[in-house]
Amino acid sequence: MDTNITISVALRTNRVVRRGGMALVMVGAALWAADAQAQVLAMSSEPSLGSAVGSVVPNRDSAASLDVTTDVAARLHRQQVNYATTEAPGTIVVDTPNTYLYFVLGGGKAIRYGIGVGREGFTWSGAKTVERKSEWPDWLPPAEMLQRQPYLPRFMAGGPGNPLGARAMYLSGTVYRIHGTNKPSSIGQHVSSGCIRMLNEDVIDLYSRTRIGTRVVVLPMDHRHIALADLSPKPAARPREEIFAPSLR
């Protein structure tokens, strides 16, 4: 074969290969651009999940972290009520049998909250003070609880899923607390191991009103019967003369 012909064929073949390669590159670039554009369009049409997935909630007191009280009986909703008591304003009174907690305002008024209290065998009464307060507290079950329920965790970090809820107020000389809950359905029930549970939104409100040293009075289960007995009508006193010498009248 003529050497010139061979070189010419080789050159044409090389140009074809180069042109084919360039065409493939251009096709690839076009496909990549189309795919990138599709991804951009898809991202712009979907809601951003960056703030909800794998990130720390900046404000754990947001509505999403608190309770929805629509499934709680109306009587257990936070409200200002008439409340006659000899306790000073600022005192907390826990009405165990009726599952109410009162924050005394004075002038015959109080703020009443629905609560969950100790189940049978775990109720208690007495006067204590708030010795410590904590926001979104960690939970370390006391030794007595771990003996009864050894399957419980030894530590749980604070947060919306923590059994102590949004706030805790620790009562002097006891292992008991007034605290929030991650189970709103337990409000109005006798279910705890002696602690006083509140809705998260309510415990946040009470927490803001109390100070270290606040007096807490926990009434006994039979308080209801004592109160009813005290309110029962008593016979009017009769004069001594009427009893022993009615004819002298």
Contacts in CASP RR format, 6 or more apart in sequence:
PFRMAT RR
TARGET T0000
AUTHOR 0000-0000-0000
METHOD contacts of the structure
MODEL  1
MDTNITISVALRTNRVVRRGGMALVMVGAALWAADAQAQVLAMSSEPSLG
SAVGSVVPNRDSAASLDVTTDVAARLHRQQVNYATTEAPGTIVVDTPNTY
LYFVLGGGKAIRYGIGVGREGFTWSGAKTVERKSEWPDWLPPAEMLQRQP
YLPRFMAGGPGNPLGARAMYLSGTVYRIHGTNKPSSIGQHVSSGCIRMLN
EDVIDLYSRTRIGTRVVVLPMDHRHIALADLSPKPAARPREEIFAPSLR
57 64 0 8 1.000
57 65 0 8 1.000
60 136 0 8 1.000
60 159 0 8 1.000
60 160 0 8 1.000
60 166 0 8 1.000
61 166 0 8 1.000
61 204 0 8 1.000
64 160 0 8 1.000
65 159 0 8 1.000
65 160 0 8 1.000
65 166 0 8 1.000
65 200 0 8 1.000
66 166 0 8 1.000
66 199 0 8 1.000
66 200 0 8 1.000
66 201 0 8 1.000
66 204 0 8 1.000
67 184 0 8 1.000
67 199 0 8 1.000
67 200 0 8 1.000
67 201 0 8 1.000
68 184 0 8 1.000
69 77 0 8 1.000
69 184 0 8 1.000
69 199 0 8 1.000
69 201 0 8 1.000
71 184 0 8 1.000
71 185 0 8 1.000
72 114 0 8 1.000
72 184 0 8 1.000
72 187 0 8 1.000
72 199 0 8 1.000
73 188 0 8 1.000
75 114 0 8 1.000
76 99 0 8 1.000
76 113 0 8 1.000
76 114 0 8 1.000
76 187 0 8 1.000
76 188 0 8 1.000
77 114 0 8 1.000
78 111 0 8 1.000
78 112 0 8 1.000
78 113 0 8 1.000
78 114 0 8 1.000
78 199 0 8 1.000
78 201 0 8 1.000
78 202 0 8 1.000
78 205 0 8 1.000
79 111 0 8 1.000
79 112 0 8 1.000
80 105 0 8 1.000
80 109 0 8 1.000
80 110 0 8 1.000
80 111 0 8 1.000
80 112 0 8 1.000
81 102 0 8 1.000
81 109 0 8 1.000
81 110 0 8 1.000
81 111 0 8 1.000
81 112 0 8 1.000
82 108 0 8 1.000
82 109 0 8 1.000
82 110 0 8 1.000
83 102 0 8 1.000
83 104 0 8 1.000
83 108 0 8 1.000
83 109 0 8 1.000
83 110 0 8 1.000
83 112 0 8 1.000
84 108 0 8 1.000
85 91 0 8 1.000
85 93 0 8 1.000
85 102 0 8 1.000
85 104 0 8 1.000
85 108 0 8 1.000
85 110 0 8 1.000
87 93 0 8 1.000
87 104 0 8 1.000
87 215 0 8 1.000
87 217 0 8 1.000
88 104 0 8 1.000
88 215 0 8 1.000
89 104 0 8 1.000
89 105 0 8 1.000
89 106 0 8 1.000
89 107 0 8 1.000
90 103 0 8 1.000
90 104 0 8 1.000
90 105 0 8 1.000
90 209 0 8 1.000
90 210 0 8 1.000
90 214 0 8 1.000
90 215 0 8 1.000
91 103 0 8 1.000
91 104 0 8 1.000
91 214 0 8 1.000
91 215 0 8 1.000
91 216 0 8 1.000
91 217 0 8 1.000
92 101 0 8 1.000
92 102 0 8 1.000
92 103 0 8 1.000
92 104 0 8 1.000
92 130 0 8 1.000
92 178 0 8 1.000
92 206 0 8 1.000
92 210 0 8 1.000
92 214 0 8 1.000
92 215 0 8 1.000
92 216 0 8 1.000
92 217 0 8 1.000
93 101 0 8 1.000
93 102 0 8 1.000
93 104 0 8 1.000
93 110 0 8 1.000
93 216 0 8 1.000
93 217 0 8 1.000
93 219 0 8 1.000
94 100 0 8 1.000
94 101 0 8 1.000
94 102 0 8 1.000
94 115 0 8 1.000
94 117 0 8 1.000
94 178 0 8 1.000
94 196 0 8 1.000
94 216 0 8 1.000
94 217 0 8 1.000
94 218 0 8 1.000
94 219 0 8 1.000
95 101 0 8 1.000
95 102 0 8 1.000
95 219 0 8 1.000
95 223 0 8 1.000
96 117 0 8 1.000
96 118 0 8 1.000
96 123 0 8 1.000
96 125 0 8 1.000
96 218 0 8 1.000
96 219 0 8 1.000
96 220 0 8 1.000
96 221 0 8 1.000
96 223 0 8 1.000
97 219 0 8 1.000
97 221 0 8 1.000
97 222 0 8 1.000
97 223 0 8 1.000
97 224 0 8 1.000
98 224 0 8 1.000
99 114 0 8 1.000
99 115 0 8 1.000
99 116 0 8 1.000
99 117 0 8 1.000
99 187 0 8 1.000
99 188 0 8 1.000
99 189 0 8 1.000
99 190 0 8 1.000
100 112 0 8 1.000
100 113 0 8 1.000
100 114 0 8 1.000
100 115 0 8 1.000
101 112 0 8 1.000
101 113 0 8 1.000
101 114 0 8 1.000
101 115 0 8 1.000
101 178 0 8 1.000
101 196 0 8 1.000
101 198 0 8 1.000
101 206 0 8 1.000
102 110 0 8 1.000
102 111 0 8 1.000
102 112 0 8 1.000
102 113 0 8 1.000
103 110 0 8 1.000
103 111 0 8 1.000
103 113 0 8 1.000
103 206 0 8 1.000
103 209 0 8 1.000
103 210 0 8 1.000
104 110 0 8 1.000
105 111 0 8 1.000
111 205 0 8 1.000
111 209 0 8 1.000
113 198 0 8 1.000
113 199 0 8 1.000
113 202 0 8 1.000
113 205 0 8 1.000
113 206 0 8 1.000
114 187 0 8 1.000
114 188 0 8 1.000
114 198 0 8 1.000
114 199 0 8 1.000
114 202 0 8 1.000
115 187 0 8 1.000
115 188 0 8 1.000
115 196 0 8 1.000
115 197 0 8 1.000
115 198 0 8 1.000
116 181 0 8 1.000
116 186 0 8 1.000
116 187 0 8 1.000
116 188 0 8 1.000
116 189 0 8 1.000
116 190 0 8 1.000
116 191 0 8 1.000
116 192 0 8 1.000
116 196 0 8 1.000
116 197 0 8 1.000
116 198 0 8 1.000
117 123 0 8 1.000
117 188 0 8 1.000
117 189 0 8 1.000
117 190 0 8 1.000
117 191 0 8 1.000
117 192 0 8 1.000
117 194 0 8 1.000
117 196 0 8 1.000
117 197 0 8 1.000
118 190 0 8 1.000
118 191 0 8 1.000
118 192 0 8 1.000
118 193 0 8 1.000
118 194 0 8 1.000
118 195 0 8 1.000
119 190 0 8 1.000
119 191 0 8 1.000
119 192 0 8 1.000
119 193 0 8 1.000
120 190 0 8 1.000
122 192 0 8 1.000
122 193 0 8 1.000
122 194 0 8 1.000
123 190 0 8 1.000
123 194 0 8 1.000
123 220 0 8 1.000
123 221 0 8 1.000
124 174 0 8 1.000
124 176 0 8 1.000
124 194 0 8 1.000
124 218 0 8 1.000
125 218 0 8 1.000
125 219 0 8 1.000
125 220 0 8 1.000
125 221 0 8 1.000
125 223 0 8 1.000
126 217 0 8 1.000
126 218 0 8 1.000
126 220 0 8 1.000
127 215 0 8 1.000
127 216 0 8 1.000
127 217 0 8 1.000
127 218 0 8 1.000
128 171 0 8 1.000
128 172 0 8 1.000
128 173 0 8 1.000
128 174 0 8 1.000
128 176 0 8 1.000
128 215 0 8 1.000
128 216 0 8 1.000
128 218 0 8 1.000
129 171 0 8 1.000
129 172 0 8 1.000
129 213 0 8 1.000
129 214 0 8 1.000
129 215 0 8 1.000
129 216 0 8 1.000
130 169 0 8 1.000
130 170 0 8 1.000
130 171 0 8 1.000
130 172 0 8 1.000
130 178 0 8 1.000
130 210 0 8 1.000
130 211 0 8 1.000
130 212 0 8 1.000
130 213 0 8 1.000
130 214 0 8 1.000
130 216 0 8 1.000
131 170 0 8 1.000
131 171 0 8 1.000
131 172 0 8 1.000
131 173 0 8 1.000
131 212 0 8 1.000
131 213 0 8 1.000
132 169 0 8 1.000
132 170 0 8 1.000
132 212 0 8 1.000
133 167 0 8 1.000
133 168 0 8 1.000
133 169 0 8 1.000
133 170 0 8 1.000
133 207 0 8 1.000
133 210 0 8 1.000
133 212 0 8 1.000
134 167 0 8 1.000
134 168 0 8 1.000
134 170 0 8 1.000
135 166 0 8 1.000
135 167 0 8 1.000
135 207 0 8 1.000
136 158 0 8 1.000
136 159 0 8 1.000
136 162 0 8 1.000
136 165 0 8 1.000
136 166 0 8 1.000
136 167 0 8 1.000
137 158 0 8 1.000
137 162 0 8 1.000
137 164 0 8 1.000
137 165 0 8 1.000
137 167 0 8 1.000
137 168 0 8 1.000
137 179 0 8 1.000
138 155 0 8 1.000
138 156 0 8 1.000
138 157 0 8 1.000
138 158 0 8 1.000
138 162 0 8 1.000
138 164 0 8 1.000
139 153 0 8 1.000
139 155 0 8 1.000
139 156 0 8 1.000
139 158 0 8 1.000
139 162 0 8 1.000
139 163 0 8 1.000
139 164 0 8 1.000
140 154 0 8 1.000
140 155 0 8 1.000
141 149 0 8 1.000
141 152 0 8 1.000
141 153 0 8 1.000
141 154 0 8 1.000
142 175 0 8 1.000
144 175 0 8 1.000
145 152 0 8 1.000
145 193 0 8 1.000
146 152 0 8 1.000
146 154 0 8 1.000
148 193 0 8 1.000
156 162 0 8 1.000
156 163 0 8 1.000
158 164 0 8 1.000
158 165 0 8 1.000
159 165 0 8 1.000
160 182 0 8 1.000
161 182 0 8 1.000
162 182 0 8 1.000
163 181 0 8 1.000
163 182 0 8 1.000
163 183 0 8 1.000
164 177 0 8 1.000
164 179 0 8 1.000
164 180 0 8 1.000
164 181 0 8 1.000
165 179 0 8 1.000
165 180 0 8 1.000
165 181 0 8 1.000
165 182 0 8 1.000
165 200 0 8 1.000
165 203 0 8 1.000
166 180 0 8 1.000
166 200 0 8 1.000
166 201 0 8 1.000
166 203 0 8 1.000
166 204 0 8 1.000
167 179 0 8 1.000
167 180 0 8 1.000
167 200 0 8 1.000
167 203 0 8 1.000
167 204 0 8 1.000
167 206 0 8 1.000
167 207 0 8 1.000
168 177 0 8 1.000
168 178 0 8 1.000
168 179 0 8 1.000
168 180 0 8 1.000
168 203 0 8 1.000
169 177 0 8 1.000
169 178 0 8 1.000
169 179 0 8 1.000
169 206 0 8 1.000
169 207 0 8 1.000
169 210 0 8 1.000
169 214 0 8 1.000
170 176 0 8 1.000
170 177 0 8 1.000
171 177 0 8 1.000
171 178 0 8 1.000
171 216 0 8 1.000
172 213 0 8 1.000
176 194 0 8 1.000
176 195 0 8 1.000
176 196 0 8 1.000
177 195 0 8 1.000
177 196 0 8 1.000
178 195 0 8 1.000
178 196 0 8 1.000
178 198 0 8 1.000
178 203 0 8 1.000
178 206 0 8 1.000
178 216 0 8 1.000
179 195 0 8 1.000
179 196 0 8 1.000
179 197 0 8 1.000
179 198 0 8 1.000
179 203 0 8 1.000
180 197 0 8 1.000
180 198 0 8 1.000
180 199 0 8 1.000
180 200 0 8 1.000
180 202 0 8 1.000
180 203 0 8 1.000
181 187 0 8 1.000
181 197 0 8 1.000
181 198 0 8 1.000
181 199 0 8 1.000
181 200 0 8 1.000
183 197 0 8 1.000
184 199 0 8 1.000
186 192 0 8 1.000
186 197 0 8 1.000
187 197 0 8 1.000
187 198 0 8 1.000
187 199 0 8 1.000
191 197 0 8 1.000
196 218 0 8 1.000
198 206 0 8 1.000
241 248 0 8 1.000
241 249 0 8 1.000
242 249 0 8 1.000
END
